[in-house]
Each structure stands twice: as structure tokens, then as C-alpha cells.
Amino acid sequence: MKEFRDKVAVVTGGASGIGAALVRALLAEGAKVVVADVEEGALKQAVEGFDGDVTGVVTDVSDAASVEALAEQVYATHGVCHLLFNNAGVAAPSANIWETTPNDWRWVHGVNVEGVVFGIQSFVPRMIAGGEEGHIINTSSGDGGISPLPYQSVYASSKAAVSIITECLGAQLESEGTNLRASLFYPSGGMLDTGIWTTDRNRPKDLAREKPGIPSPTVEQFKEASAAAGWTLQFQDLDELATFTLDGIREKRFIIMIGVEEAEATLTDRAQRYGRAELPIDPAGIPQV
């Protein structure tokens, strides 16, 4: 897909962060965008601030019926979906696996993994039946898709699942002879100032942690602590990242990642450790954060 003008795009988690940047980039290209987000107030405010043909639909991606209702509304309004960005995501506090709780796994995997699957199940059959060129872009993370941070086991495992799901999806779409393609989007280029730092704001009460955990820092607290420790942080501009992502779709990249060539060394080292039947993660090199 080379041109996005008049194409219909759906972006989950689109009211803030990377999702909002993707919406802005799509609107700048002349696309018609449906923004899906679980935060009703934030969604309303975001849609009012966007410039272009944009609508908002309150959607809980962890609920299959909610995602199906989103698809029904998109097709009732536009009759087509060309671009599906399964972008919504959440994270749990850092912890040893034995210190995580069942609800940590239910919540994070419900949003990050099932949310992607529900998006595929509701939209892809309609997209295939429509016969038009289309693209599904699933947001993963280098933390899981490339190399997991052990103390982020809940989040990392969810993003590893997204990577494998997308790889399977891409192969299936091509082998079935459809006009659809898939891409695996790794937000990259530096630290990211997004709502992932404060996702507890959207955590349902029935999925609250069963025991206290270490509070996750806000991005501002992390910046302050890093400055105090003498660290220099590089933050990636989200609008530049979104433009890079659209370019990746144009160029038919399966992996959309700034500095993807740098991942080769990491993956090669992991593969070599596998080949030696060793733990792929070097415990000595992992900070406990």
C-alpha cells in the first residue's frame, strides 16, 4: 500500500502515546481514521483535538464483544477497513514471576495478546471478503519480541506472543492468496514517553493485584532518577516514529523497527546460546528494575 489518502484506518489505544501519533500521521496523509480506546474521557478529548476525518469508539480490546462491536460500527459507517493497527497495550509492575499475581497475567495478556487476536478475528475476515488491499500492524516490543527483560516477565511474554502471532498471520495471509499483509511494529529509537508508564489508571477493579507490589515509576520519576544517577536518556519523538511506521507499510516491511539491523547481533547471540543449550539471558548482565 503506497497511498493512504481516503483509506480507512482503525487504531486501538489511539487516544494517547504511540496510538495518537499514528492517528496524526494517518490524518496528515488524508486517511479516514477510527480511534478506539478504553478511556472515554481521553478518547473524546483526543478526537476533538485531531484535525481530519476522525471518529472515536470506546472499545475494550480485552472483550471480544467490544471489538466485534467496533468492527460492526466501522463497516456500517465506512464499508471497509484498509489498515488495522492493533496497538493497545498495558504493563504490570516489575517482579519475580513468583511475586506476580494471577490478575497480573489475566489483565496484561487479556489486553496485549487477546486484544490483538480479537482484532484479527473481527476485522480480517471482513477485510478478506472485501477483496481490497489491506494491512494489519500489530504492536509488539523489543522486550519480549527480541530479548526479554526477566523482571518484566508478564509484559515481555505478552509481547513475545504478539510477535509469534503476527509472524503466523503474515505467513497465512500470503499462503492463502489474500490481498492483505501483516507487519510487526517494534516501537524503537530510544525511550518512549507514553501511557504505558501509568497503565494502572485503566486496570479494572476486578483484575486488581491480589497483593501489594512495587509501584511502577512515572516517566517523570524515571527521568529524575536517571538524572540523579548521571544517566543520559534518549527519547524517541513519537510523531517521527509514526511517520517511520507508515513508511514501513509502504515499503512492505514485515518488521518495522528503527535500528532493526542492531537486533541481529542480539538474536544471533541468543540463537548461539540456544545452540549450546544455555540460558539465552545472561543473568549477570540484567539490572533488577
N, C-alpha and C positions, 0 to 999 in steps of 0.2 A: 504494500500500500504506500503510494508515493505522496498522495494529496489527502489532506484531512478536511478540506472545505466541504461543508454540508454533510459530512459523515456524522453518524450518531455514536456518541461515546458514553459509556457508563463507568463511573469511578466510585468505588466503595471507599469509605473512610476519606471522603473528598472534602470535608468541611475544614480541614486544617492540615498543616505539615506538608508532607510529600504529596498527598492526595490533592490538596488545594493548589499546589504548584502545578501538578499535572492538569488540573482543570483550567488554570490560567493559560498554560501553554496551548492546550487544545482550542480554547476560545480564541486565542490570538491567531490561530490557523484557520478560523472560520468554522470549526466543528460545532455541532449541537450537543450539549453535554447534560447528562442527568447525573446529579450528585447524590450519592447515597451515604447516609451517615446515621449512627445511632443517637447522636446528640441533637435533639430537636432544636434547642436554642441556638447552638453553634451553627447548625445547618442553615437555619433561617437567616442568621446574620451573614454567613458566608455567601449565600446565594444573592442576597441583596447587594453585596459588595463586588460580585463578579460583573464583568462587562461582556455581554453577548447573549446568545440563545442558550439559557441555562435554567434548569428546574431542579428542585430538591425533593427527595423522597426519603422519609425517615425509614431506616432499614436496620434490622439486627441481623448481621450476616451469619450469626451462630444459630439462627432459626430458619429452617428450610422453608417454612410457610411464608416468612417475611421476605426472603429472597425471591421466592416464586411470585409473590405479590408485586415486587419490584419489576420483575421481568414482564409480568402482565401489563403493568402500567406503561412501561417503556414501549411495548409493542402496540398497546392501544393508542398511544399518543403518536409514535413515530413510525410504527410498522416495520421497524428494522433496528438492528444493533450491529454496528461495524467494529467497534472497539470496546472490549470489556477489560477493565482494569480491576482485578481482584487485589485490592491494595490495603484494606482494613487490617489492622493488627494491634495486638496488645502484648504486654510482658508481665512476668511475675518477678518478685524480689529475688535477688541472688541468694542462693542457698545450696548446701549439700542436698543431694537427692533425698536422703533420709530425713531431711529437715523441711522438705516441701510438703504440701498437703494435697489431698485428693482434689480439692477445689481449685488449686493452682493449675493442675493438669486439665481439669474439665473446662475451666474458663479459657485458658490460653489456647489449647488445642481446639476448643469449640469455635473460637473466632479465627485463629490463624490457619487451621487445617480444614475444618468442616466448612468455614466460610468460603474458602477457595473452591472446595468440592461442590458446595451448594450453588455457587455462581456458575460453575461449569455445567452442572446438571440442569439448571433453569434456563440458561441462555444458549449454550452450544447447540442443542437440538433445534432450537428456533433459528439460530444463525445458519446451520447447515441447510435446513429446509428452505430458507430464503434464497440460497444459492449465490449470494453476493460475497465479494471478497471481505474477509474479516480477520481480526487478530485478537487473541486473548493474551493479556500480560499479567503474570502473577508475581507479586512482590515477595521475594524471599529475603535472605540476609546472608552476608558472609559468615556470620555467627551461626553456623549450622550447615549452610549450603556449601561453604568452602572449608571451614575449620571451626569446630565448636569451642566456645568458652565453657569450661566444665562447670563453673558456678552459675551459669545461665542454662542449665540443662533443660528446663521446661521450655523456654523460648527457643533455644538452639535446636532442640529436637523437632519442634513445630516447623521451623524454617527449613530443616533438612527434609522434612516430609513434603513441604511445598516444592522444593527443588525436584524431588523424585516424581511427584505428581505431574509437574509441568513437563518433565522430560518424557514421561509416558504419554501425556496428552499430545505433545508435539509430534511424536512418532505415530500415534494413532491418527491424528488429523491428516498427516501426509499419506500414510499407508491406505487410508480409506478413500483417498482421492477427493477430499473436500477442498473448498476454496478458503479454508481457514488455516491460520498458522498460529503458533504459540511462541511466546518469549518469556524468559526467566529474568526478572528485573532484580538486580542486586543494588540497592541504594549504596552509594560509594563516593569516593573522592575526599573523604575526611569525616570528621564528626558531624552528626546531623541534629540540628535543633528542631525537634518535632515533639508531638504529643506523646510519643512512646515513653518519654521520661515520667509522665504522670497519668498513665492509663488507668490507675486505680479509680480515677474520677468516674469511669464508666463501668466499674465492676459491679455486677448485680449483687444485691444483698444475699440472695440465696446461694451465691457462689463465693461468699466472703471466706477469707482464710479461717481455718478451724483453730488456729493458734497464732499468736503474735509472730511477726517476722521482722527482719531488719528493714527499716523503711528505705525505699529507693530514693536516691537524691534527685532533686530537680536539676535541670540543666544549669541553672544559675549557681546552685550549690556545688555542682561538679566543676564549673569554671573557677569558682572561688578557691576550692580545694586544690585544683590543679595549679593555679597561680601561686598559691602559698607553698606548693611543693616545687615550684620552679619549672613546671612543665609548660611547654608551648603547644597549644592545641590548634589544629587546623580544622575549621568548619567549612563544609561544602555548601555553597549557595544552592538553595532548593530550586529556584527558577532555572538556573543553569543545568541542574540535574534533570529537571523535567524536559527541557529542550533536548538534552542529550538522549533521553529516553525516546522521544518522538523520532529523532534521527536514527536510533537503533531499529525502530519499526520500519522506517523507510528502507534501511539497508538490509532488512531481513535477518538481523542478528538473532540467534536464539538466546545467547547470553548478552544482556545489556548491563554493562558494568564499567565504570570508569577505572582504568588501570587493570583491565581483565588479564593482561599479559603477566601481571605480578602474581596472579593466583596460581599460575603454572608451577612456580617453584614450591609453593605451599602444598599443592596437590601432589606433586611429584614426591616430595618428602614423605607425605602421608602414605602414598602408594608403596614407597620403598619400605616403610615401617611395616605395612601390612605384609609385604613380601617376605619380611624377616619374622613374621608372626609376633610383632611387638605392638605395644600400646601406641596408637598413632599420635597421641598427645604426649608431649614431654612434660611430666609433672613439675620438673624443676623450673620450667620457664613460665609457669602460669601464676599471675598475681591473684590473690584471694580477694576479689571485689564482688 
